[in-house]
Amino acid sequence: MQRPLRAGRVIVVLMVVLAACSEVAPPHGVLSDEQLQSYGTSRYNKRDRMHSTLALGTHRGMRVVAEFPCSDVCPDYTVRVIRYVVPDGKKCSDVGGVEREFKVPRGIAAHLEKFCFPEPLVAVWSRYVRASGLSARPLDLW
């Protein structure tokens, strides 16, 4: 004889499913390596985020933003770029970042752009680019 499902078990299962499908809230303030990695490898809502920039906080003394550029086919081509804001006169390597070049959607085209990524995201690079909509091979996005 089978036991009927209890309401509590059903609620727990629904909560797990909803949590897996929902967007992780962006971190704020002073960011740890783990916070950057967690947010960078999480899902995000392309429709809600397209054409926006979020100030996430600081990491190792550097300002961190998440940009969500999109092209002419929005929100499908929205990508997420989490990067350091490098001060004028400094190089990415000067602030502890890793420079990578990607084609990103802008207007009706894609443009090659360089970004300064926080090292903790580079440590989980394949998961980050998969979650962000970027290509692991920068020049192959389009």
C-alpha positions as CSV (number, residue, x, y, z in Angstrom):
1,M,0.0,0.0,0.0
2,Q,1.4,3.4,-1.0
3,R,1.5,6.3,1.4
4,P,-0.2,9.4,0.2
5,L,2.1,12.5,-0.3
6,R,2.0,14.8,2.6
7,A,1.4,18.5,2.0
8,G,4.7,19.3,3.6
9,R,6.6,17.2,1.1
10,V,4.8,18.7,-1.8
11,I,5.6,22.2,-0.6
12,V,9.3,21.4,-0.1
13,V,9.5,20.0,-3.7
14,L,7.8,23.0,-5.1
15,M,10.1,25.4,-3.2
16,V,13.2,23.5,-4.6
17,V,11.8,23.7,-8.2
18,L,11.0,27.4,-7.9
19,A,14.4,28.2,-6.4
20,A,16.1,26.4,-9.2
21,C,14.2,28.4,-11.8
22,S,14.4,31.8,-10.2
23,E,17.1,34.5,-10.5
24,V,19.6,34.8,-7.7
25,A,19.5,38.3,-6.2
26,P,22.6,40.4,-7.1
27,P,25.0,40.9,-4.2
28,H,25.7,44.3,-2.7
29,G,28.5,46.0,-0.8
30,V,31.9,44.4,-0.3
31,L,31.9,41.3,-2.4
32,S,33.6,38.0,-1.5
33,D,35.0,35.6,-4.1
34,E,32.2,33.2,-3.3
35,Q,29.5,35.8,-3.9
36,L,30.9,36.8,-7.3
37,Q,31.1,33.1,-8.3
38,S,27.6,32.4,-7.0
39,Y,26.0,35.3,-8.8
40,G,28.1,34.9,-11.9
41,T,27.2,31.2,-12.4
42,S,23.5,31.7,-11.6
43,R,20.6,32.0,-13.9
44,Y,19.2,35.5,-14.7
45,N,16.0,36.8,-16.3
46,K,17.1,38.2,-19.7
47,R,13.8,40.1,-20.2
48,D,14.0,41.9,-16.9
49,R,17.7,42.7,-17.2
50,M,18.2,43.6,-20.8
51,H,19.8,47.0,-21.5
52,S,20.6,47.6,-17.8
53,T,23.7,48.0,-15.6
54,L,23.8,47.0,-12.0
55,A,26.3,48.3,-9.5
56,L,27.2,45.2,-7.5
57,G,29.6,46.7,-5.0
58,T,33.4,46.4,-4.6
59,H,35.7,43.4,-4.8
60,R,39.3,43.8,-3.6
61,G,38.8,47.6,-3.6
62,M,37.5,47.7,-7.2
63,R,34.0,48.7,-8.3
64,V,32.1,45.8,-9.9
65,V,29.2,46.1,-12.3
66,A,27.0,43.7,-14.2
67,E,26.0,44.9,-17.6
68,F,23.3,43.3,-19.7
69,P,23.7,44.4,-23.3
70,C,21.3,43.2,-26.0
71,S,21.1,43.4,-29.7
72,D,18.1,43.7,-32.1
73,V,16.7,40.4,-31.0
74,C,15.9,41.1,-27.4
75,P,15.7,39.5,-24.9
76,D,17.0,36.4,-26.6
77,Y,20.5,37.8,-27.2
78,T,20.9,39.5,-23.8
79,V,24.2,38.6,-22.2
80,R,25.6,39.3,-18.7
81,V,29.1,40.8,-18.3
82,I,30.3,41.1,-14.7
83,R,33.4,43.2,-14.7
84,Y,35.7,45.6,-12.8
85,V,35.4,49.3,-13.5
86,V,39.0,50.1,-14.2
87,P,40.1,53.7,-13.3
88,D,41.6,55.8,-16.0
89,G,45.4,55.4,-16.3
90,K,45.3,51.8,-14.9
91,K,45.4,48.5,-16.7
92,C,43.2,45.5,-15.9
93,S,46.3,43.6,-14.6
94,D,47.1,46.5,-12.3
95,V,43.8,46.0,-10.4
96,G,44.0,42.2,-10.2
97,G,41.6,41.5,-13.1
98,V,41.9,39.3,-16.1
99,E,41.3,40.9,-19.5
100,R,39.1,38.9,-22.0
101,E,37.7,40.0,-25.4
102,F,34.2,39.1,-26.5
103,K,31.7,40.1,-29.2
104,V,28.7,41.5,-27.4
105,P,25.4,42.6,-28.8
106,R,25.0,46.4,-29.2
107,G,22.1,47.8,-31.3
108,I,21.6,45.8,-34.4
109,A,25.1,44.3,-34.4
110,A,27.8,42.7,-32.3
111,H,31.0,44.5,-31.4
112,L,34.3,43.2,-30.2
113,E,35.0,44.6,-26.7
114,K,37.5,44.0,-24.0
115,F,36.4,43.6,-20.4
116,C,38.3,43.3,-17.1
117,F,36.9,40.3,-15.3
118,P,37.4,39.6,-11.6
119,E,39.8,36.6,-11.0
120,P,37.2,34.6,-9.1
121,L,35.0,34.5,-12.2
122,V,37.9,33.4,-14.3
123,A,38.4,30.5,-11.8
124,V,34.9,29.2,-12.7
125,W,35.1,30.4,-16.3
126,S,33.2,27.7,-18.2
127,R,30.3,27.9,-15.7
128,Y,30.3,31.7,-15.9
129,V,30.2,32.0,-19.7
130,R,27.6,29.3,-19.9
131,A,25.3,31.1,-17.4
132,S,26.0,34.5,-18.8
133,G,25.2,33.8,-22.4
134,L,28.8,34.5,-23.6
135,S,30.8,32.0,-25.6
136,A,33.7,30.2,-24.0
137,R,35.5,31.0,-27.3
138,P,35.2,34.8,-27.4
139,L,35.1,35.3,-31.2
140,D,32.5,32.6,-31.8
141,L,29.5,34.3,-30.1
142,W,28.1,35.2,-33.6
